[in-house]
């Protein structure tokens, strides 16, 4: 203990001394502009003197600062791609300790412009891994939201469900003024923030906190949207209230307020409706101080504008708060609550093709799901000195879900009735989770020497109780009206799955040349699982079923840990950036189980050598090429490794394999960006290849049972040969100052997925192609017309039975709006989908429309009559294909309704009350533009 106190005291003295030294010396400050007095951001600035060699980068405002300057005479050197090199000598006057240099004027190089000027406003700037868009010149109606602004940006797409992609990759997180907004929830920000308070939008390839602090980028980037609030709107508030009622008792009530002061920001959002419009995505994980495994976005199908499966009654409430307590300490975080009550009805047509028979299964399902979710996340950022940065991020969440479902299956063997099955489930699930992550970064000198620590610890769990009743009636093949036998089973199951994750890493950077650094790193990560499952079974009379398939008591726990030790060399100048190196990663899978009184040990070791390779070449500010390799080990899931046979669902029997190896995934990504924003041209292309060693695949045995119907028994093994190739491109062209815009986008995917059927290898080879064409006519904010069409083709070939399955779809659409008068607006969203190759004849034709009237002082009030799905054809159709099975599923969605809504919106900033109108968070919005 005494030794520990000595170390702590010594560390405190060292930090204090370092900080004291850091505060000595002189200060030099300046600003960079071009020859047209426009700010030049991100430029490399060096200060060289007889006692100093210092380097920094210009801020987004073009400002650079040097502290601790010891030389009386020095030279400032500026270099930035697109501008001629600049240098000038300066000297301090006797007794002077601070110098503010007048703005430098950099001379641009022809054909290497950094930015585009339209009517005197910067539209686009490309800054390394960031593309920055100014929103001031966008043609938007008053009261438009951030989502409307995003749809005007080159290379950015917003689909009908509100998902945002940029340069072909999905935006996974959103920030406001550089901080996570409601935990990074994308749609909560884009569908709630008013566009008129936004100054800039930045699409960032974010490599995590370490890269942001040290400039050293490793691993794969996350696509992040950062929304910067206009400095003129940082003192005031904007608010909205909306209420609506319609046919079939459809209702909506939403409210929001966002208040801002110089160092404070507060947002409160509330939402109550039954038009499939949730406000928050509780699958989004907070950013935190250390990236964690897992995550995910909003489930497919969306939820806004009635697009989700089933019909949902939802209620939501959220608070987001940020406070800059001082120049050194910032606190921000959010709390979100959501309640969803969903009713979903689905039907499916399944065909099982055996060598000597064909079995058709017709299924219907009716499910009610009620969920309550809480999420709290906070972040504390502290800068005790200019060289030190500390971030601590706690997170807490809790979810409770009840499910009641009724399923009915009718099985026909060679077109004759085989059996029917009724399956009733009543279950409840509780999922608490909590965790904390932290990081510490220390700049050891001004030349790039740096040390970085981070860690995380978290726990989560899922406790489920299920009461299931399955009744099977066996038909007589010779007489479909006769019953041969029936089987009744009631099972009551309890499941308790707990997991714990912990990790820590350290990275040390040592500069070895002007542009080169060596990095040494170590990372440790461990996931542990503690699981138990028990089940009892009863017959129709309530007597215990003495059958080991339905009665069991099992406990098992295991851990998966990795150590990763790496070294690499990083080179970074204005045109070329690359990293080469190597890391070693041993893996350990260790655990034990108790299955019906029998003990089972689990232990597997692995070792991987992982290359580190990254290359980027910048042809200009608007054209660059990136190539990146990454590798990682993926642990088996609980289901795959469980050392027993799970009969809880007698028609889907799963046997785990405790001898599974962790699979290892190699990924190579090629990305090329080219744009001439001044001419309205953008081009993005991505090629991605993934190869998986020791891929964990299933071995399926399917057979028909007169009592159970179709039974599938599954076990798991490792197999090589799994790979995926993906290509995506986007080409955009605008004309006549963006009055006309034409966008082409397309993708091609090839997947080779190995699996086994009764021990025989099958290679499922899948081709998927998509091509889209979109046109926009936008002469002013009062008229917009957006026609488009998208074609999809999907082909799957299974080598085991040499069977091909093809599915195609055409989806033309038209979105537009027009001001009939200055205060009356008409808008519509029309789409038609033509399916080919599935078992259903549905080709839904969806028409949404609205008419709204603005009134009151400053047009703060809006009265809207909106119609959703005028032809009442909303449905969701999907197809899945395997070696012996083809399944087509149709699920209900929110159908036709009419609604009258009243919206009142008010904003007041330091300059006075701003006229506002229209739209708000989380509810039915104007059809997609």
N, C-alpha and C positions, 0 to 999 in steps of 0.2 A: 504493500500500500504506500509506504514511504517513497519507494522508487517511482511509483506511478505519479505521485504528487510532484516529485522533482521534474519528471518529464513534462507534465502539464504546465508547471511554472516556467520551465525553460522555453516551452513553445510560446507561451504568452509574452515572455520577454522578447523573443525573436520577432514575433509579429509586431509588437510595439516598436521595436527598433527599426524594423523594415518600414513601418508606416511613417516613422519620424524621418527616416532618410528620404522616403518617397515625397515628403512634403517640402524638402529643401530644393534649392535651385530656382531658375527663372522660367517664365512662361512665354510661349510664342503662340499667337493665334492669328488665323487668317481665313479668307473665303475665296472660293474658286468660281469664276464665271467664264462664259465663252464671249466671243466678240460681239454677241448680240445681247449681252447682259443677262443671259439665262444661267441658272445654277447648274454646276457640274458636280454630280454626286459620285461617290465611290472611287474617285481617283486615288492613285498611290502617291503619297507625299513623304519625302525624306528630308531630314535636317542633318547636315554634316558640318562638323567643326573640329577644331584641334582636340577637343575633349568629348565630343559627342558623335554618335552615329545612331540616329533615331528614325523610326518609321511609323506611319499611321495611314489611315484612309479618310477621305473626306466624308462627312455625314450626309444624309439625304438633303440637308440644307446647304451643302457645299462647304461646310465649316471644318477646319482642321485645328487641332490643339496639340502642342508639345509642352509637357511639364518636365521639371528637373533638368532644364538646360544649363550646362555648366560653362559652355564656351561664350566668350564675349563677341566673337565674330563667327558667322556661320553662313552656309548656303542652303537655300530651299530648292529642292528638285521635285518637279511634278511630272508624272507620266500617267496617261489614260488612253486606252484604246479609242481611236477616233479623233485624237488631238495630237498636235505636235508637242514634243518634249519641251519643258520650260524649266529654267533655273535662274536664280538671282541671289546676290549676296546681300547680307544685312549685318548690322552690328549694334550692340546695346550701347546707349549713352552711359556715362559714369553715373552710378547710383540707380540706374533703371533696372527693374526686375520683371517687368511685363511689357511685351510689345504686341500691338495689334496692327497687323500688316494690311494695307489697303487691298481691295479685291484684285486678284490676278485675273488677267484675261487670256484664256487659252484659245489658240487658233485651231479650228476644226480641219480635219483632213477630208478631202473630197471622197465620196462614196463610202465613208465610214462614219456616218452620222449616228449619234447615240439616240436621238429622239426625233419626234415628228411634231411639227407645229401646225395646228389648224386654227385659223382665226386667232392667233396669238396665244393659244392654250396648249400646253404639253399634253399629247394624247397617250403616247407610249414611251416608256424607257425600259431598256433591257440592261439589267445590272447583275451580271454573273448568273446566279441561280434564281434571280427574281425578275419577273416581268411586271412592270408597274403601269397601271392605267389611271389616267385622270378621268374623273366622271363629270367635270364641269361643262363639257361641250356636248354631252350626250343628249339626244332628243327624247326627253322623258316628260310625261304629264306630271303636273303637280300631284304630290301624294304618292308617287311611285315608290316601290320598295327596292331594297338591294338586289333582289332577284331580277327585277326589270332591268336594272343597270347591267347586271352580269350578262344578260342575253344580248346586249349590244356590243360586247367586247369580242375582238378578233381572237379566234381560237378557243373560245369558251362556249359551252353548250349547257343548257338547262332543259331537262326532259320534262314530260308532262307530270311526272311524279315529284318534281322539284330536285332531283339529283343533279349535281353539278360536276361536269368534267372539263378539264383544261388541258390542251395539248394531248388529248386522247386518254388522259388518266383521271380517275375520279378524285375529287376533292374530299379528303377524309377528315379535315379539321378546319375550324374557322376561328379567327382571333379578331378582336377589336382593339386597335391601338397596340398591337403586339402581345396582347394577353388573351388566353382562352375565354370565350364567351359562352356561358352555360356549359362548361366542360368541353368546349370545342364542337358542340352540336351544330352541324352545318345548316340544316333547314330552319332551326330556331332563329338563327341570325339572318339568313338570306330572306326569309319570309316575314320578318318582323321589323327590321331596321329600315327607317325611311331613307330613300335615296338622297333627299335634299340635304341631309346632314353629313353626307359622305364626301370626302375630298379625293381620296385615292383608293384603289383596290390593287392589291399585290398578290400575284400567284407565285408561290415560293416552293422550290424543292428543298424541303427542310430535312436535315440530317440529324436533328436532335440538339439538345442543349450543349453538348460538348463541341459540336461543330460550330454552333453560334458563338461560343465563347472563345474557342481556340482557332477557328478557321480550318481545322483538320476534319475532313469529311470521310466517314467510313460507313459501310453498309449501304442499304437502299434508302432512297429519299422518300419522304412522305409529302404528298401534295397538300399544301396548306393555303388557305385564303386568308389574307390579312386585310381588314377594312380599317382605313384611317379616317377618323372623324375630322371634319373641317374645323380648324382652330377657331374660326369665328362662331362655331356652334358649340363650343366647349363650356359655355356659361348660359344655361337655360334648361328648358325641358320640351319634350314633345310627347303628346298623349293621344289616345284613341279609345273610343267606346263604340261598340257595334252590337246591335240586337236584330234578330230576324226570326221569322216564323213562316212555315210553308205547309204544303199539302203533306198528307200522311204523317202529320204531327212532327215534321222536321223542324228543328230549332237550332239556333246558334246565338251565343252570347260571348263576346270576347272583349278584353280590355287590356291596355298596356300604358305604361308611362316610363319614359327614360329621362332621367334628370342628370345634368352634367355641371360640374364646377371645375375650376382649374385642375384640382388634384383629386377629384372624386367623380365617380360614375355609378349610378344606381338604375337598374332596370327591374321592373315588376311586370310579369305577364300572367294573364288568366284566360282560361278558355273552357267553355261548356257547350257541347253540341252532340248531335247524333247524325252527322254527315261525313263520318270517317275522316276527321281532321284532328289527329293528335298533335300536341304542341312540342313534345320532347321525344328524343330517341334515347331510351335507357340502355341501348346496346353500345353506345359510344362511351369509351373509357376516357377519363380525364388525362390531360397531357402529363402532369407530374414532372418530377425531376429525373426520372430514369425510365426509359422505354421498357415496356413489359410485353411478354408474349401474349397473343390473343388479340381481342378487340373486335371490330366489325362495324358495319354501318347499319342503316335502317333496313329492315327486312324487305325483300323484293315486293313489288306491287305498290309501294308507296302508301300514303295515307291521306294526302292532301287532295282536294277536289274530287273526293269520292272514289279514289282509285284503289283502295285496299280491298282485299277479299272479305266477303261477309258484310255485315252492317254493325257498326260500332257506336256505342254511346260512350263519350269520353269527357273527362274533366281534368284540367291541368292547372297548376299554379307554380310559378317559379320566381326566384329573386337572384339577381346577379349584382355583385358589389365590387368596386375597386377603390382603393384609397392609397394615394401616395402620402404616407405619413411624414416622410422627410425625403431629402435628396438621396438618402441611403437606404430607406426602407419602404417597400411597397407590399400591400396586402390585397389579394383579390380571390374571389371564389363565387360559388353559386349553390343554391338549393333548389331542387326540382321535385315535384310530386305529380304523379299521373295515375288516373283511374280509367280503365278501359273495360267495357262490357261488349264482347263480340259474339255475334251469332253467324255461323258459317254453314252453308249447305253445299255439298259437293257430290258429284257422281263421277264414276270412272268406268271405262270399258277396258278390260285386261284380257290379253290373249297369251296363253302359255302353249308353246309349240314343242311337243315331245316327238321323239323319233317315230312312235307308233300311235300317237293320239294328239288331239287338240282340246284344251280345256279353256272355256270362256268364263270369265268372272265378271258379273255386273254388280257394281257396288254403289251404295248410297251412304252418305254420312251427314249427320246433323250434330254440330258441336257448339256448345256455349262455353266461352272462356272469360273469366273475370279476373283482372289483374290490378294490383296496387303496387306502385313502385316509388321508392324514395332514393334520392341521390344527393350527396353533399360532397363538394370538393373545395379545397382551399389551397392557396399558394402564398408563401412568405418569401420575398426576395430581399436580401440584405447585402449591401456593399459597405463593409466596414472600412475599406480603403479603396484607392484607385486600383490596387492590384488583386483584391480579394472579392469573391462573389460567392454567396451562400443562398441556396434555395431549398425550401422544405415544403412538401406537398402531401398533406393527409387527405384521405378519401374514405367515405362511408356510404354504403348502399344497403337497401333492403327491398326485397320483392316477395309478394305473396300472390299465388295464382290458384284459382279453383277451376276445374274442368269437368264438364258433364258432356258425354258424347254417346250417341247411339249410331251404330253401324250395322248395315245389313248387306250380306253377300249372297248372291245366287250363282252357283257353279254348274256349268253345263259341260259334260264330258262327251265329245263327239256329237254335240247338239242335243244330247239327252240330259234331263235334270239329274244331277249327281247329289247335291245336298244344298242346304241353306244354312247360314250362320247369322245369329243375332249377337251383337257384342255391345254391352253397356258398361260404361266406365264412369266412376265418380271419384275424383281425385283432388288432392290439395298439395301444393308445393310451396315451401318457404326457402328463400335464398338470401341470407345475410352475407355481407362482405365488408371488409375494411382493410386499409393498408396505409403505408406512409413511405414516401421516397424522399431522398435528399441528395444534394450535390455540393461540392466545394471546389472552386477553381482558384488557383494561385498563379499569377504571372510573376515569374521569377526574375525576369528582366525585360527590357524593351525590345529585345532582338528576337523574341519568339520562344524563349525557354519557358516552359509551362508544365504544371502538374495539375491533374484533374482527378477527383474522386467522386464516385456516386454509389448509391445503395438503394435497395428497396426491400420491404417486407410486407406481405399481404396474406390474408386468409379469406377463404370463401367456403360456402357450404350450400348443399341442397338437401332438404329433408322432405320426403314425399310419403304420402299415405294414399293407397289406391284400393278401391273396392270395385272389382270387375266381375261381371256375370256374362258367361258365354253359353249360348244354347244352340246346339247343332241338330238339325233334322235331316236325316238321310232319306233320299228319294229312292223309289223303285224304278230302275231303268226300263222295266217292261210296262210300267203304268205310272205316269207322272202324277196321278191323283192319289197315289197310295204312299203311305209313310212306312218305311222299314224299321227305323230305330231313331231314338233321340238321345242326346247327351246334354246334361246340365252341369255346369261348373261355376262355383262362386269362389273367387280368390281374394284374399285380403292381404296386401303386401305393405311392408314398411321398408323404406330405403333411406339411408343416411350417408351422404357422400360429403367428405370434407377434404379441402385441399389447402396447402400452404406453399407460398413461393417466397424465396429470398435470394438476393443477389447483391454483388458488389463488384466494382471494377476500379482500376487505376490506370491512368494513361500519362506518360511522360514524353514531352516534346523537346527535342534539342536541335536548334538551328545549326547547320553545318556549312551553309553558304547563304548568299543573298536571297535565293529563292528556294533553297532546299532545307528539309527538316527530316530528322529521324524520329520515329515514334516507337516506344516500347509500351506494351499494354498487357494487362492481365484481367480476365473476367471470370467470375465464378457465379453459377446459377444453379439453384436446386428447386425442384418441385416435388412435394410429398403429398400422398393421398391416403386417406383413411376411410374405408368404405365398409358398410354393412348392409345386408339385405335379408329379410326373413319373410316367409309367406305361409299362410294356412289356406286350406281349401275345403269346401263343403258341397254336398249334393243338394238336390231340390228340397229334401226334407230337413236340411240343417245338420246332417250328420257329417262327420269328418271323412274326407276322401283319403283313404290310405294309399296314396300314390306318390312316390318320390319325385315324380315330374312336377308336382304342384305344391309339395310341402318341403320347405328347406329353411336352413338357417346358416348364413355365410358371412364371414368377415375376412377382409383382406386389405392390406396396406402395402404401399411401395413408394419408392422415391426415384427420381431421375435427375442426375446431377451432371454438370459439365464444367470443365476447366478449360480456359482458352488463353494460351500464351502466344503473343504475336510480336513481330517486329516488321516495320516497313519504312520505306523511304518515300517522302512526299516532295514533289516539285510543283511550284505554282508561280507563274508570272502572268503577264497580261494576255498572253495568247495560248500558252500550253499549261495544262495541269495534269499530273499523273501521279499514281502511287503504285508501288510494287513492293511485295513482301510475302511473308509466309506466317501462318499461325498453326499451332498444334492444339488439338482438342480431344482429350480423353473423355469418354462418357461412361457413366456407371448407372445401371438399372438394378435396384436392390429392393427386395421385399419378401413378405411371407403372407400366407393365407390360412384360414381355418374353414374348411368346407365340410359341413355335416360331420364334424368331429375329426376330420383328417387334416393334418398339418402339411403345407406345401411351401417350399422355399423357392424364391425367385432371385436370380442374380445373373446379369449379363454385363460384360465389359465391351467397350468399343474404343476405337482410336481413329481420328481423322486428321489428315494434313490438308489445310485449307489455303490455297493461294489467295493473295490479296492483289488485285489488279484493277486499276481505274485509269481511264485516259479521257481527256477532254481537249479539243482544239477549237479555238475561237477564230473563225475567219473574219468576223466583224461583230459589232454589238448585236446584230440581228441574225447572225448565222453561226451555228456552232455544231460540233459533233461530239457525242459522248459514247464511250464504251465502258461497261462496268461488269465485273464478275463478282458474284457473292456465293457463299456456301453456308449451309447450316444443317444441324442434326435435328430431326423431329422425333419426339418420343411417341411410343404407342399410346393409344387412348385406353381408358379404363376398360371399355368393352372388349377391346382387342387383346388385352393382356390378362383378363380375369381367368384364374386357374380353375374354372369349373364350367359346367353346362347350365345355361340360364333357360329354364322352361317357363318363365313367368307368362310368356305369350306362346301357347302351345303350337301356333301356326308359324312362329318365327323363332326358332330355337338357335341360340348363339353359344358357341363354345370358344373361350379365349385361349390364347397360346402364350404361356409365360416365358417361352424360349425365343420370342420375337426379338430381333435386333432393331435398334433405332434406325430409321431410314435417313439417308443423307441426300440433300437436294443441292444440285449445282444450277446456278442461274446466270445467264449471260444476257445483257440488255444493250441494245444499240439504239441510240436516239439522235435524230438529226432535225434541227430547227433552222428554218430559213424564212426571213420576212423582209418585206419592204413596206413598212407601215406607212411611209409617206405616199406610196402608190396604192395603198390599200390591199397588199398581198401578204398572205401568211401561208406557211407550209410546215407541217409537223409530221414526222414519221418515226414510228417505234417498231423495232423488231425485238422479240423476246423469246429466248429458248430456255427450257427447264428440263433437266435430266435428273432422275431420281434413282439412286442406288438403294438396293434392299427395300424397294417399295413394299409397304404393307398392303397386301391384297387379300380379297376374300375367296374362299373356296365354298361354293354353294351346291347343295344337294336339294333338289326340288322333286317332290312326288305328291301324288294325290292320295288322300286318306278318306275313307267313307264317313268317318266321324268328324274329322277336322277340316276336310276340304283340301286346299293346297297348303302343303307344309314345306317350309324352307329351313334347312339346317345349314348354319354358317360357321366356318372356322377361318382362321387367318394364318398366313405365312408370308415370308419375304420373297420378292421376285424382282429381278432386274428387267430392264427394257421399257420402263415407263418414261415417256417424255411428252413435252408439249411445245409447240411452236406457234407464236402469235405475231401478227403484223397489223399495224394500224396506221392510217394516214388521214390527214385533214388538210384540205386546200381551201382557202378563202380569198375572195376577190371582191372588192367594193369599188364602185364607180360614182363619179359626180358627187364628191364629198360625202360618201356613204349614203346617198339617196337610194342606190341600188346595191345589193349585196348578194353574192352567189357563193355557196359553200358546198363542197364535195367532201364526203367522209366515207371511209370504208374500212373493213377489217377482214382478216382471214385467220382462222385458227385450225390447227391440226393437232389432235390428241391421239396418242397410242396408250391405251389403258389395259394392262394385262389383268386377267382374273381366271379363276378356275371354276369349272362346273363338274362336280363329281370326280374331281381329280384330273380333268382334261383342261389343258391350257386354252384360253380364248383371248385373242387380241381384238379389242374393240377399237376400231380405227374410225375416227370421227372428223369430218370436214365441216366447218361452219363458216359461211361467207355472209357479209353484210355490205350493202352499198346504199348510201343516202345522198339525196340531193335536196338542198334547201335554198329558197330564194326569199329575199326581203325587199320590200318597197317601202321606204320611210322618207317621204318628202318633208314631213314636219312631225311635231309631236301630236298633231291632230288627226293623222291618218297613218295606218300601218297595215300592210298586207303581207302575210307569210305563208306561201304555199310550199309544200315539200312532199317527198315520197321516200320510202325506205323499203328495200327488198332484202329478204333473208332466205338463205338456202342452207339446209342441214342434211348431211348424209352420214349414215353410220353403217359400217360393214363389220360383221362379226366373223372371225376366221373359223370358229368352231363349227358353225353350220353353214358358212358361206352365204349369209343372208344380208341383204341391203335394205335399209329403210330410209326413205327420203321425205322431208317435210319442207314446204315452201310457204312464204307469206309475202304479200304486197300490202303496204300500209301508206296510202296517200292521206294527206291532211292539209287543212287550211285554217290558219289563225289570223284574226284581224280585228281592228277596231277603227271607228271613225267618229269624229265630233259632228253630229247632225247640226247642232248649234253650239255656241261657246259653252253652254252648260248642260247639254244633253249628249250622251255618248252611247253608241251601240257597239257591242262586241260579240264575237262568235268564235267557237272552236269546233271544227268539224273534222272527223277522222273516220276512215273506213278500213277494215282489215279483211283481206282475202286469204283464207287458209287453204292449203292443198296438202293432202297426205295424212290428215288425221281422221279419226272415226266420227267426228261431229260435223254437222253441216253448218254450224254457226259461223257467220261472217259479220260480226257486229258493226253497225253504223251508228256512231256516237255524235250527237249534235248538242252542244251546250251554247247558250246565248244569254245575253243580258241587255237591259236598257237602264240607264241611270240618269238621274237629275240632280244637279248640284245647286245648292241654295244657301241661304244665311250669309252673314257678313264674311267676306273673304272666302266664300265657297267652302266653309268649314263643314257644312252638312251635305250628306248624300243620301238619296233614296233610290234604291235599286230593286228592280224586278228581274230575277234570274231564273232560268230554266236549265235543268240538268238532265241529260240523256232523254231528249224529246221523244225518241222512238222506242225507248225502254228496251235497249238491246245490250246493256252492260253485262259482260261475262268475262271470265278468265279461262283460257284454254291452254293446256300444256301437254307435252308428250315426253315420255321417257322410254328408252330402248335398252335392252340387255340381250344376252346371247339367246335366250329362249322366250323372253317376255317383251310385249309391246303394250304400253299403258297410255291411254288418253284420259285426261282429267278435266272436268269443267266445274268451276267454282263460282258461286253467286257473288255479285257485287251490288253496291248501292244503285237502285234503279231510278226511274224518272220521278222528279219532284219539281215543284215551283216554290220559290221563296221570295218574300219581300223583306228587305233589310234596310235599316237606318244606321248610318255611320256619322259620328261627330268626332272631328279631329281638331286638336289645338296645339300649336307650338309657340313658345315664347323664348326668345334668346335675348342677349344683351342689347341687340339693336331694335327690339320691339317684337310684336306679335306677327308671325308669318302666316299668310293664308295657306291653309292646308285642306285636304279632302281625301276621301276614298281609301278604302282597303285597310286591313289590319292583320293582326297575327292569327295564325292558326285556323282560319276559317276559309270559306269559299272565296276565292279570289277571282279576279278577272281571268277569263280563259287565257291560256298560255300565248304569249306574243311571239 
